[in-house]
Amino acid sequence: VDLGDTLNSLDFDTAAKITGSRFSLMRGDLATLHRVLTQFMINTHIAEHGYEEVYVPYIVNRESLFGTGQLPKFEEDLFKLDDERDFYLIPTAEVPVTNIYRNEIVDELPIKLVAHTPCFRSEAGSYGRDTRGMIRQHQFEKVEMVQFVRPDSSWDALEELVGHAENILQKLDLPYRTVILCGGDLGFSAAKTYDIEVWLPSQGKYREISSCSNFSDFQARRMKARYRNDQGKPEFLHTINGSGLAVGRTLLAVMENYQREDGSIEIPAILQPMMNGKTSIG
């Protein structure tokens, strides 16, 4: 928050005036860096990791949220449109991207998709936590990777996807660690989850920047998403997904880890060609 104020480019007060708490407004070079980070992530996943980019709706129906596991258990975390159509703002691109293959039988796997979307979350259960700054927002940007794979390759696919998320942090030269969640911390629909956490000097600790999960056939069964096995028989596929990465938190990590003594921010070398040749902000 203080660093953004110093640069006169990150404004929470104006965002609160426009909407309310837990929103942010960026301007100038910082807004450009936020956009460039998104483009860098998408380009890397397409060119180096073999994903196909998709553009998806930001509003989904109940069936889609049930398919990926957000409903009925986590309805309080969602923003529901106030009309009779049962539409919701997406909490993550995982929902629309995964539901592309709801009620479908696919002939070939794997399928690897990537999407950049805003994400909307009510943060109903987070009262009093991270109320200032960009860690926990009602609206934020995320690049999401989703893989549809055969059951016998889903564990390897999860390791691959984690590596794709880590590669972004490695290219940005940001300190991070990867942890495996214990059974008690697993999400409702996940069989195995890795959290990738980036170092934030201002907090003196690592904070989650990506969560990568193997959902086995949980989502596929809910969505009736199947593939044809070697005998041509329909069988439930497995779904894998993870953030690659949460853009706002990546921006925050760059701001803190690349801050100079004079308060300016060095732009990571790999991003400078996309920043019109600028090497620093501030």
FIDREN-155987 format. One line per field, with one value per residue: residue number from 0; residue in one letter; chain; x, y, z of N, C-alpha, C in turn. Coordinates in steps of 0.001 Angstrom, whole numbers, padded with zeros to 6 digits. Atoms other than C-alpha are relative to their C-alpha. Layout:
<atoms>
resi: (NUM, ...) .
resn: (A, ...) .
chain: (A, ...) .
npx: (X, ...) .
npy: (Y, ...) .
npz: (Z, ...) .
capx: (X, ...) .
capy: (Y, ...) .
capz: (Z, ...) .
cpx: (X, ...) .
cpy: (Y, ...) .
cpz: (Z, ...) .
</atoms>
This chain:
<atoms>
resi: (0, 1, 2, 3, 4, 5, 6, 7, 8, 9, 10, 11, 12, 13, 14, 15, 16, 17, 18, 19, 20, 21, 22, 23, 24, 25, 26, 27, 28, 29, 30, 31, 32, 33, 34, 35, 36, 37, 38, 39, 40, 41, 42, 43, 44, 45, 46, 47, 48, 49, 50, 51, 52, 53, 54, 55, 56, 57, 58, 59, 60, 61, 62, 63, 64, 65, 66, 67, 68, 69, 70, 71, 72, 73, 74, 75, 76, 77, 78, 79, 80, 81, 82, 83, 84, 85, 86, 87, 88, 89, 90, 91, 92, 93, 94, 95, 96, 97, 98, 99, 100, 101, 102, 103, 104, 105, 106, 107, 108, 109, 110, 111, 112, 113, 114, 115, 116, 117, 118, 119, 120, 121, 122, 123, 124, 125, 126, 127, 128, 129, 130, 131, 132, 133, 134, 135, 136, 137, 138, 139, 140, 141, 142, 143, 144, 145, 146, 147, 148, 149, 150, 151, 152, 153, 154, 155, 156, 157, 158, 159, 160, 161, 162, 163, 164, 165, 166, 167, 168, 169, 170, 171, 172, 173, 174, 175, 176, 177, 178, 179, 180, 181, 182, 183, 184, 185, 186, 187, 188, 189, 190, 191, 192, 193, 194, 195, 196, 197, 198, 199, 200, 201, 202, 203, 204, 205, 206, 207, 208, 209, 210, 211, 212, 213, 214, 215, 216, 217, 218, 219, 220, 221, 222, 223, 224, 225, 226, 227, 228, 229, 230, 231, 232, 233, 234, 235, 236, 237, 238, 239, 240, 241, 242, 243, 244, 245, 246, 247, 248, 249, 250, 251, 252, 253, 254, 255, 256, 257, 258, 259, 260, 261, 262, 263, 264, 265, 266, 267, 268, 269, 270, 271, 272, 273, 274, 275, 276, 277, 278, 279, 280, 281) .
resn: (V, D, L, G, D, T, L, N, S, L, D, F, D, T, A, A, K, I, T, G, S, R, F, S, L, M, R, G, D, L, A, T, L, H, R, V, L, T, Q, F, M, I, N, T, H, I, A, E, H, G, Y, E, E, V, Y, V, P, Y, I, V, N, R, E, S, L, F, G, T, G, Q, L, P, K, F, E, E, D, L, F, K, L, D, D, E, R, D, F, Y, L, I, P, T, A, E, V, P, V, T, N, I, Y, R, N, E, I, V, D, E, L, P, I, K, L, V, A, H, T, P, C, F, R, S, E, A, G, S, Y, G, R, D, T, R, G, M, I, R, Q, H, Q, F, E, K, V, E, M, V, Q, F, V, R, P, D, S, S, W, D, A, L, E, E, L, V, G, H, A, E, N, I, L, Q, K, L, D, L, P, Y, R, T, V, I, L, C, G, G, D, L, G, F, S, A, A, K, T, Y, D, I, E, V, W, L, P, S, Q, G, K, Y, R, E, I, S, S, C, S, N, F, S, D, F, Q, A, R, R, M, K, A, R, Y, R, N, D, Q, G, K, P, E, F, L, H, T, I, N, G, S, G, L, A, V, G, R, T, L, L, A, V, M, E, N, Y, Q, R, E, D, G, S, I, E, I, P, A, I, L, Q, P, M, M, N, G, K, T, S, I, G) .
chain: (A, A, A, A, A, A, A, A, A, A, A, A, A, A, A, A, A, A, A, A, A, A, A, A, A, A, A, A, A, A, A, A, A, A, A, A, A, A, A, A, A, A, A, A, A, A, A, A, A, A, A, A, A, A, A, A, A, A, A, A, A, A, A, A, A, A, A, A, A, A, A, A, A, A, A, A, A, A, A, A, A, A, A, A, A, A, A, A, A, A, A, A, A, A, A, A, A, A, A, A, A, A, A, A, A, A, A, A, A, A, A, A, A, A, A, A, A, A, A, A, A, A, A, A, A, A, A, A, A, A, A, A, A, A, A, A, A, A, A, A, A, A, A, A, A, A, A, A, A, A, A, A, A, A, A, A, A, A, A, A, A, A, A, A, A, A, A, A, A, A, A, A, A, A, A, A, A, A, A, A, A, A, A, A, A, A, A, A, A, A, A, A, A, A, A, A, A, A, A, A, A, A, A, A, A, A, A, A, A, A, A, A, A, A, A, A, A, A, A, A, A, A, A, A, A, A, A, A, A, A, A, A, A, A, A, A, A, A, A, A, A, A, A, A, A, A, A, A, A, A, A, A, A, A, A, A, A, A, A, A, A, A, A, A, A, A, A, A, A, A, A, A, A, A, A, A, A, A, A, A, A, A) .
npx: (000833, -000869, -000796, 000903, 000233, -001226, -000077, 001201, 000541, 000894, 000911, 001103, 001028, 000876, 000749, 001047, 001011, 000728, 000735, 000003, -001269, -000571, -000192, -001178, -000094, -001388, -000134, -001354, -000897, 000365, 001086, -000629, -000727, 001023, 000435, -001139, -000146, 001030, -000383, -001179, 000442, 000745, -000924, -000872, 000763, 000313, -001188, -000934, 000650, 000918, 001418, 000821, 000697, 001445, 000700, 001205, 000915, -000301, 001233, 000318, 001229, -000163, -000498, -001452, -000607, 000150, -000927, -001368, -000035, 000250, 001353, 000700, -000692, -000698, 000808, -000191, -001205, 000261, 000865, 001141, 000747, 001306, 001135, 000580, -000685, -001000, -001327, -001016, -001313, -000927, -001016, -001248, 000210, 000187, 001408, 000418, -000901, 000237, 001340, 000036, 000217, 001147, 000901, -000685, -000921, -001106, -000666, -001445, -000558, 000483, 000385, -000600, 000574, -000400, 000869, -000172, 001297, 000198, 000635, 000824, 000256, 000587, -000863, 000936, -000586, -001330, 000155, -001126, -001273, -000533, 000991, -000689, -000923, 000462, -000018, 001341, 000850, 001257, -000227, -001425, -000266, -000718, -000206, 000334, -000304, 000872, -000312, 000891, -000960, 000409, -000205, -001308, -001062, 000365, -000984, -001111, 000485, -000036, -001394, -000324, 000676, -000705, -001223, 000334, 000199, -001302, -000837, 000265, -000729, -001426, -000338, 000058, -001017, 000649, -000168, 001259, -000078, 001163, 000358, 001107, 001001, 000406, 001380, 000949, 000038, 000417, 001299, 001126, 000040, -001350, -000645, -001341, -000212, -001231, 000042, -001250, 000008, -001054, -000501, 000347, -000836, 000735, 000671, -000984, 000449, 000472, 001447, 000448, 000146, 000610, 000419, 000079, 000681, 000540, 001353, 000336, 001219, 001076, 000693, 000476, 001254, 001049, 000263, 000163, -001049, -000594, -000816, 000084, -001223, -000582, 001019, 001080, 001067, -000055, -000507, -000212, -001359, -000450, -000257, -001105, -000088, -000795, -000249, -001322, 000210, 000841, -000762, -000194, -000998, -001294, -000393, -000421, -001294, -000992, -000183, -000741, -001309, -000817, -000060, -001326, -000106, 000655, 001438, 000410, 000096, -000665, 000845, -000731, -000613, 000766, 001189, -000357, 000367, 001445, 000291, -000490, -001398, -000207, -000715, 000429, 001201, -000202) .
npy: (-001196, -001175, -000096, -000494, -001420, -000717, -000078, -000707, 000799, 001020, -000857, 000752, -000930, -000320, 001222, 000108, -001005, 000467, 001238, 000357, 000563, 001164, -000246, -000826, -000761, -000194, -000929, -000228, 001125, 001170, 000642, 000628, 001180, 001008, 000555, 000695, 001270, 000900, 000388, 000857, 001319, 000650, 000329, 001098, 001251, 000408, 000271, 000940, 001092, 000703, -000229, -000759, -001078, -000107, -001136, 000631, -000905, -000329, 000310, 001415, 000465, 000897, 001300, -000098, -000065, 001326, 000900, -000150, 000230, -001179, 000148, -000969, -000184, -001274, -001058, -001287, -000641, -000414, -001135, 000439, -001090, -000129, 000183, 001340, 000929, 000800, -000256, -000388, -000421, 001115, -000156, 000406, 000482, 001451, 000373, 000059, 000789, 001427, 000357, 000116, 001404, 000578, 000779, 000284, 001129, -000445, 001117, -000018, -000652, -001059, -001325, -000979, -001311, -001086, -001173, -001137, -000594, -000514, 000936, -000752, 000790, -000816, 000093, -000018, 000572, -000567, -001269, -000393, 000502, -000649, -000998, -001036, 000512, 000760, 001441, 000596, -000976, 000493, 000136, 000110, 000668, 001260, 000853, 001344, 001146, 001158, 001152, 001162, 001073, 001369, 000325, 000579, -001002, -001231, -000383, -000621, -001278, -000962, -000417, -000853, -001280, -000724, -000504, -001132, -001162, -000345, -000576, -001443, -000612, 000124, -000986, -001312, 000035, -000270, 001105, 000702, 001379, 000809, 000890, 000922, -000134, 001224, 000372, -000870, -001310, 000140, -000513, 000934, 000855, 000346, 001225, -000406, -001417, -000722, -001457, -000700, -001210, -000950, -000741, -001408, -000575, -000866, 000847, 000921, 001385, 000418, -000055, 000798, -000682, 000978, 001277, 000933, 001184, 001113, 000266, 001366, -000021, -000648, -000975, 000672, 000691, -001013, -000639, 001030, -000235, 001310, 000217, 001381, 000739, 000723, 000900, -000822, -000108, -001248, 000126, -001323, -000535, -000682, -001427, -000615, -001434, -000816, -001376, -000176, -000008, -001112, -001123, -001048, 000431, -000008, -001407, -000363, 000634, -000742, -001301, 000113, 000634, -000792, -001379, -000560, -000810, -001299, 000213, 000384, 001437, 000500, 000898, 001224, -000099, 000712, -000789, -001328, -000229, -000205, -001244, -001092, -000266, -000535, 000902, -000207, -000798, -000897) .
npz: (000000, -000101, 001220, 001036, -000269, 000340, 001459, 000450, 001100, -000536, -000762, -000604, -000459, 001126, 000308, -001022, 000340, 001182, -000268, -001412, -000452, 000682, 001427, 000238, 001238, 000415, 001114, 000493, 000267, -000794, 000739, 001167, -000469, -000304, 001281, 000606, -000720, 000523, 001358, -000127, -000461, 001078, 001087, -000428, -000046, 001371, 000814, -000614, -000731, 000887, -000291, 000935, -000702, 000185, -000595, -000552, -000705, -001392, -000717, 000217, -000629, -001150, 000441, 000158, -001330, -000594, 000671, -000499, -001440, -000836, -000535, -000864, -001273, -000184, 000610, -000686, 000525, 001372, 000298, 000799, 000609, -000657, 000897, -000071, 000897, -000713, 000544, -000979, 000483, -000201, -001039, 000639, 001371, -000072, 000171, 001404, 000846, -000233, 000469, 001458, 000357, -000708, 000867, 001261, 000113, 000849, 000669, -000213, -001181, -000895, 000461, -000916, 000270, -000901, 000136, -000907, -000330, -001351, -000930, -000946, -001207, -001068, -001180, -001134, -001205, -000253, -000712, -000834, 000509, 001203, 000397, 000771, 001006, 001153, -000252, -000007, 000668, 000574, 001439, 000325, 001274, -000142, 001170, -000472, 000854, -000210, 000838, 000027, 000260, -000281, -001415, -000297, 000130, -000699, -001017, 000725, 000519, -001101, -000184, 001141, -000148, -001066, 000618, 000862, -000872, -000573, 001052, 000047, -001115, 000285, 001024, -000651, -001056, -001281, -000957, -000260, -000453, 000367, -001108, 000223, -001055, -000688, 000284, -000680, 000645, 001391, 000373, 000039, 001184, 000451, -000478, -000420, 000289, -000324, -000062, 000276, -000819, 000344, -001158, -000099, -001059, -000927, -000977, -000553, 000157, 001317, 000189, 001149, 001284, 000897, -000564, 001125, -000531, 000772, -000476, 000386, 000818, -000763, 000837, 001212, -000314, -000147, 001290, 001033, 000998, 000251, 001196, 000480, -000303, 001131, 000542, 000529, -000988, -000774, -001366, -000584, 000055, -001214, 000185, -000752, 000268, -000906, 000417, 000573, -001452, -000438, 000553, -000997, -000985, 000684, 000049, -001353, -000251, 000784, -000637, -001258, 000160, 000922, -000475, -000238, -001218, 000183, 000088, 001351, 000243, 001197, 000782, 000336, 001322, 001021, 000325, 000497, 001403, 000104, -000727, 000851, -000294, -001344, -000901, -001386, -000257, -001124) .
capx: (000000, 002734, 004839, 001860, 001175, 004805, 004623, 001251, -000009, -001993, -005084, -007353, -009183, -010491, -011454, -013381, -015133, -016094, -017217, -016240, -013548, -011330, -010982, -007965, -007277, -003975, -002684, 000334, 003312, 001991, -001215, 000940, 003124, 000008, -001157, 002313, 002579, -000683, 000512, 003838, 002117, -000278, 002480, 004709, 001989, 001111, 004600, 006529, 003969, 001628, -001660, -004443, -005813, -009560, -011766, -014707, -017830, -017335, -020896, -021913, -024989, -025560, -024868, -021362, -020586, -021961, -019796, -016550, -017568, -018267, -021950, -023711, -021031, -019405, -022300, -021575, -018219, -019887, -021415, -024902, -026687, -029934, -032402, -034321, -031730, -029437, -026314, -023090, -019863, -016997, -014759, -012054, -011622, -011554, -015363, -016073, -012969, -013591, -017262, -016390, -016507, -019564, -021844, -019228, -017312, -013877, -011918, -008371, -006545, -004764, -006387, -004544, -006329, -005324, -007461, -007047, -010102, -011127, -012245, -014934, -015170, -017244, -014601, -017477, -015345, -012346, -013619, -010691, -008028, -005871, -008285, -005657, -003708, -003981, -003807, -007550, -009710, -013294, -012034, -008665, -007049, -005783, -004279, -005669, -004369, -006729, -005853, -008190, -006275, -006604, -006900, -003579, -001670, -003313, -000657, 002119, -000022, -000314, 003469, 003792, 001251, 002981, 006200, 004477, 003393, 006847, 008450, 006755, 008247, 011647, 011630, 010705, 013439, 011042, 011738, 009100, 008417, 006035, 004177, 001885, -001359, -002231, -005543, -007242, -006408, -007515, -010377, -013776, -013202, -009416, -007503, -004096, -003052, 000209, 000315, 003018, 003933, 005953, 008086, 006727, 009383, 006819, 005102, 008238, 006591, 005509, 001993, 000030, 000253, -000999, -002924, -002599, -004875, -005692, -009455, -009303, -012772, -014727, -015497, -015838, -018534, -020449, -020125, -020472, -017214, -015852, -013352, -013199, -010692, -008604, -011606, -013782, -015835, -016764, -014944, -014692, -011628, -009564, -009239, -006178, -005984, -003934, -003184, -000360, -000456, -002597, -001653, -002189, -000153, 002591, 002630, 002863, 005766, 007586, 007014, 008412, 011270, 012457, 012185, 015296, 016567, 015134, 011660, 011603, 010881, 013213, 011280, 012305, 014604, 012339, 009475, 011403, 010919, 007144, 007362, 008440, 012050, 011490, 013755, 012125, 009001, 009205) .
capy: (000000, 002474, 001667, 002212, 005547, 006580, 005864, 007657, 004775, 002465, 004088, 002210, 005305, 006258, 002641, 002661, 005865, 004295, 000960, 000091, -001691, -004457, -002876, -001190, 001401, 001412, 004025, 004904, 002572, 000337, -000337, -001057, -003458, -005268, -005721, -006741, -009393, -010886, -010896, -012428, -015258, -016025, -015906, -018230, -020810, -020807, -020721, -022829, -025013, -025896, -024398, -023094, -019704, -019392, -016386, -017311, -015718, -013966, -014865, -018501, -020481, -022766, -025907, -024712, -023891, -027247, -028995, -027585, -027896, -024320, -025088, -025855, -025765, -022372, -020197, -017522, -016850, -016010, -012860, -013732, -011479, -010179, -011545, -014719, -016317, -017803, -016208, -015679, -013749, -016200, -016730, -018167, -019000, -022643, -022606, -021565, -023237, -026620, -026529, -026281, -030075, -030523, -033183, -033867, -036934, -035993, -038154, -037058, -036158, -034297, -030912, -027923, -024575, -021221, -018149, -014703, -013379, -011131, -013087, -011994, -013214, -011987, -013041, -013728, -015753, -013431, -010609, -008774, -010556, -008684, -005765, -003399, -003911, -006326, -009714, -010275, -008365, -008669, -008310, -009472, -010848, -014366, -016504, -020018, -023279, -026242, -029706, -032535, -035815, -039593, -041109, -042925, -039692, -037240, -037405, -036676, -033902, -032251, -032231, -030741, -028018, -027081, -026741, -024400, -022092, -022240, -021358, -017955, -017169, -018442, -016216, -013255, -014256, -014130, -016185, -018850, -022223, -025053, -026991, -030026, -029577, -032156, -033975, -031695, -028605, -030012, -028343, -029979, -031422, -031940, -035216, -033517, -029868, -027953, -024347, -022136, -019269, -016160, -014228, -010829, -008850, -006444, -009328, -011350, -014513, -016479, -015914, -018101, -017066, -020262, -023372, -026392, -029402, -032810, -033288, -036879, -037660, -035588, -032686, -034975, -037020, -033884, -032495, -035830, -035054, -038172, -039408, -042539, -045063, -047391, -049666, -046739, -046862, -043566, -043115, -040206, -038047, -036308, -032545, -030597, -026872, -024143, -020442, -019373, -016924, -014565, -011315, -008821, -010848, -011267, -007497, -007035, -009502, -007649, -004298, -005541, -007734, -005264, -002122, 000064, 002136, 005321, 003759, 003136, -000312, -002054, -003751, -007426, -007751, -010208, -007684, -004599, -005152, -005156, -001954, 000243, -000065, 001287, -000200, 001206, 002784, 005840) .
capz: (000000, 001006, -002053, -004335, -002639, -003072, -006792, -007018, -009158, -006856, -005382, -002972, -001728, -005160, -005831, -002544, -003623, -006952, -005532, -001960, 000023, -001392, -004831, -006411, -009076, -010965, -013364, -015467, -015663, -012894, -014834, -017878, -015901, -014670, -018276, -019464, -016740, -017970, -021577, -020570, -018709, -021563, -024193, -022168, -021624, -025330, -026853, -024344, -022574, -025436, -024239, -026457, -025425, -024906, -024238, -022028, -020485, -017152, -016138, -015660, -014681, -011688, -013701, -014498, -010863, -009762, -012335, -010976, -007321, -006197, -005732, -003531, -000827, -001471, -002603, 000025, -001676, -005003, -006471, -007734, -010202, -008785, -011318, -012049, -014333, -011664, -013151, -011195, -011762, -012137, -009081, -011375, -015068, -013979, -014048, -017657, -019107, -017472, -018434, -022113, -022096, -019882, -021418, -024099, -025252, -026608, -029014, -028191, -024989, -023528, -024047, -022544, -022308, -020823, -020170, -018676, -016853, -014020, -010963, -008516, -004923, -002010, 000561, 002940, 005327, 005400, 007617, 009174, 007094, 004551, 004525, 003066, -000111, -003021, -001296, -000886, -003364, -004560, -008144, -009438, -012592, -013042, -015779, -015427, -016894, -017338, -018606, -019589, -019468, -019413, -015923, -016216, -016872, -014465, -011750, -014247, -015735, -012318, -011908, -015400, -014683, -011418, -013402, -015843, -013010, -011413, -014748, -014716, -011295, -012386, -015466, -013271, -010798, -007854, -004702, -004121, -002576, -003476, -000787, -000889, 001012, 003642, 003412, 005926, 003861, 000513, -001282, -001515, -004991, -005182, -004909, -004584, -004437, -004576, -003393, -004866, -002551, -003404, -000927, 000154, 002082, 003581, 005360, 006009, 004733, 001683, 000310, -002079, -005715, -007337, -006359, -008672, -008266, -009669, -009398, -010632, -012045, -009480, -011810, -014826, -013108, -012160, -015679, -017517, -019331, -020999, -023560, -025684, -024368, -026538, -026981, -028066, -024887, -023150, -019841, -017413, -018049, -015351, -014879, -013709, -013175, -011590, -011698, -013893, -012094, -010003, -011742, -008914, -006441, -009037, -009529, -005764, -005582, -008366, -006659, -003351, -004551, -007204, -005078, -005031, -002125, -003663, -003779, -007520, -008949, -011340, -014134, -014525, -017534, -019326, -019267, -020364, -024127, -023515, -021430, -024345, -023243, -019740, -017100, -013971, -012504, -010282) .
cpx: (000871, 000812, -000847, -000304, 001205, 000116, -001180, -000691, -000940, -000900, -001188, -001136, -000971, -000828, -001143, -001114, -000871, -000907, -000143, 001346, 000371, -000031, 001225, -000118, 001474, 000042, 001457, 000782, -000366, -001152, 000548, 000728, -000965, -000470, 001102, 000248, -001000, 000389, 001192, -000390, -000695, 000947, 000885, -000747, -000348, 001259, 000886, -000672, -001105, -001473, -000671, -000747, -001490, -000501, -001379, -000925, 000454, -001220, -000382, -001293, 000298, 000593, 001515, 000698, -000154, 001024, 001410, 000096, -000224, -001391, -000285, 000807, 000517, -000772, 000241, 001239, -000223, -000814, -001101, -000719, -001436, -001128, -000415, 000794, 001042, 001381, 000928, 001217, 001000, 000980, 001392, -000330, -000151, -001432, -000408, 000895, -000266, -001340, -000149, -000365, -001074, -000941, 000603, 000794, 001092, 000741, 001487, 000351, 001521, -000468, 000509, -000475, 000487, -000893, 000401, -001370, 000104, -000677, -000711, -000335, -000498, 000877, -000831, 000630, 001325, -000067, 001208, 001350, 000384, -000960, 000625, 000896, -000656, -000078, -001387, -000999, -001318, 000138, 001500, 000152, 000812, 000158, -000139, 000336, -000934, 000423, -001076, 000852, -000628, 000291, 001397, 001141, -000242, 001021, 001222, -000409, 000001, 001417, 000422, -000598, 000641, 001288, -000250, -000218, 001331, 000886, -000201, 000788, 001500, 000444, -000002, 001016, -000585, 000188, -001343, 000280, -001293, -000262, -001162, -000982, -000304, -001486, -001020, -000138, -000465, -001373, -001022, 000115, 001357, 000492, 001414, 000213, 001392, -000330, 001387, -000082, 001200, 000378, -000392, 000778, -000778, -000695, 000954, -000418, -000414, -001528, -000381, -000165, -000603, -000383, -000268, -000529, -000301, -001367, -000450, -001268, -001168, -000789, -000597, -001317, -001147, -000403, -000375, 000948, 000785, 000900, -000193, 001329, 000457, -000977, -001202, -001157, 000117, 000403, 000232, 001468, 000373, 000286, 001098, -000093, 000862, 000200, 001405, 000330, -001117, 000750, 000275, 001050, 001388, 000525, 000513, 001379, 001112, 000285, 000892, 001411, 000930, 000083, 001442, -000017, -000715, -001516, -000502, 000001, 000729, -000946, 000803, 000464, -000855, -001241, 000331, -000327, -001493, -000437, 000548, 001413, 000260, 000665, -000432, -001283, 000271, 001302) .
cpy: (001250, 000193, 000527, 001471, 000831, 000208, 000753, -000749, -001110, 000676, -000819, 000925, 000354, -001206, -000192, 001010, -000480, -001175, -000274, -000591, -001242, 000128, 000895, 000717, 000222, 000973, 000099, -001273, -001244, -000756, -000707, -001271, -001132, -000682, -000826, -001341, -001032, -000527, -000945, -001413, -000769, -000447, -001183, -001327, -000502, -000476, -001095, -001229, -000696, 000151, 000748, 001068, -000029, 001276, -000496, 001040, 000228, -000217, -001434, -000366, -000977, -001342, 000006, -000001, -001312, -000958, 000070, -000029, 001205, -000038, -001469, 000473, 001417, 001186, 001356, 000735, 000623, 001285, -000474, 001218, -000008, -000022, -001463, -001046, -000884, 000115, 000477, 000568, -001106, 000290, -000329, -000481, -001509, -000394, -000015, -000874, -001491, -000431, 000014, -001425, -000672, -000666, -000285, -001297, 000419, -001213, -000074, 000783, -000096, 001237, 000989, 001397, 001023, 001201, 001064, 000615, 000807, -001075, 000821, -000886, 000906, 000043, 000025, -000512, 000595, 001322, 000260, -000461, 000744, 001069, 001141, -000666, -000919, -001504, -000612, 001036, -000643, -000242, -000045, -000779, -001269, -000644, -001437, -001049, -001148, -001102, -001069, -001182, -001370, -000317, -000510, 001001, 001237, 000415, 000641, 001371, 001071, 000509, 000944, 001387, 000844, 000609, 001196, 001267, 000466, 000694, 001504, 000717, -000058, 001035, 001419, 000128, 000427, -001189, -000643, -001357, -000709, -001006, -000900, 000149, -001352, -000251, 000930, 001369, -000062, 000622, -001114, -001017, -000530, -001309, 000282, 001439, 000440, 001483, 000539, 001351, 000873, 000806, 001468, 000615, 000830, -000798, -000987, -001449, -000266, 000063, -000731, 000862, -000918, -001235, -000936, -001338, -001033, -000328, -001419, 000048, 000686, 000973, -000664, -000729, 000998, 000585, -000998, 000281, -001290, 000025, -001445, -000696, -000804, -000972, 000772, 000199, 001323, -000259, 001406, 000404, 000594, 001463, 000472, 001499, 000700, 001389, 000128, 001414, 000984, 001292, 001075, -000359, -000080, 001423, 000459, -000575, 000696, 001344, -000108, -000546, 000770, 001467, 000417, 000871, 001336, -000125, -000365, -001519, -000339, -000958, -001249, 000022, -000633, 000772, 001327, 000221, 000262, 001294, 001210, 000424, 000572, -001043, 000154, 000816, 000867, 000763) .
cpz: (000000, -001271, -001147, 000170, -000410, -001501, -000602, -001144, 000455, 001028, 000514, 000439, -001125, -000408, 000991, -000257, -001163, 000336, 001488, 000366, -000806, -001523, -000158, -001331, -000293, -001166, -000424, -000231, 000793, -000666, -001235, 000399, 000339, -001287, -000649, 000686, -000511, -001371, 000017, 000425, -001118, -001111, 000353, -000013, -001406, -000725, 000572, 000603, -000788, 000287, -001152, 000788, -000316, 000672, 000412, 000629, 001445, 000892, -000329, 000718, 001134, -000409, -000135, 001354, 000757, -000602, 000540, 001520, 000881, 000632, 000287, 001203, 000229, -000573, 000658, -000502, -001373, -000054, -000939, -000567, 000525, -001036, 000034, -000770, 000678, -000639, 001119, -000727, 000316, 001137, -000521, -001400, -000050, -000337, -001473, -000865, 000167, -000569, -001515, -000407, 000860, -001003, -001374, 000111, -000976, -000552, 000312, 001256, -000079, -000756, 001039, -000390, 001023, -000271, 001003, 000229, 001285, 000835, 001072, 001191, 001127, 001241, 001276, 001284, 000396, 000743, 000897, -000503, -001273, -000520, -000796, -001029, -001013, 000242, -000147, -000517, -000459, -001503, -000246, -001296, 000247, -001371, 000484, -001052, 000358, -000962, 000162, -000449, 000249, 001467, 000323, -000113, 000855, 001052, -000642, -000531, 001085, 000217, -001124, 000173, 001099, -000551, -000897, 000822, 000589, -001026, -000126, 001096, -000222, -001027, 000569, 001125, 001349, 000933, 000338, 000609, -000401, 001109, -000417, 001156, 000627, -000250, 000622, -000627, -001447, -000227, -000141, -001132, -000435, 000598, 000491, -000429, 000419, 000097, -000301, 000697, -000343, 001239, -000099, 001157, 001014, 001093, 000654, -000097, -001446, -000035, -001282, -001250, -001052, 000791, -001167, 000498, -001072, 000602, -000317, -000867, 000711, -000872, -001233, 000246, 000155, -001356, -001092, -001168, -000197, -001233, -000432, 000258, -001214, -000643, -000573, 000947, 000765, 001454, 000541, -000102, 001355, -000323, 000950, -000229, 001036, -000561, -000551, -000442, 000345, -000309, 001046, 001032, -000628, -000103, 001356, 000314, -000772, 000659, 001230, -000204, -000929, 000426, 000260, 001255, -000129, -000156, -001382, -000140, -001288, -000718, -000336, -001454, -001085, -000434, -000673, -001469, -000200, 000689, -000751, 000374, 001371, 000883, 001451, 000037, 001221, -000071) .
</atoms>
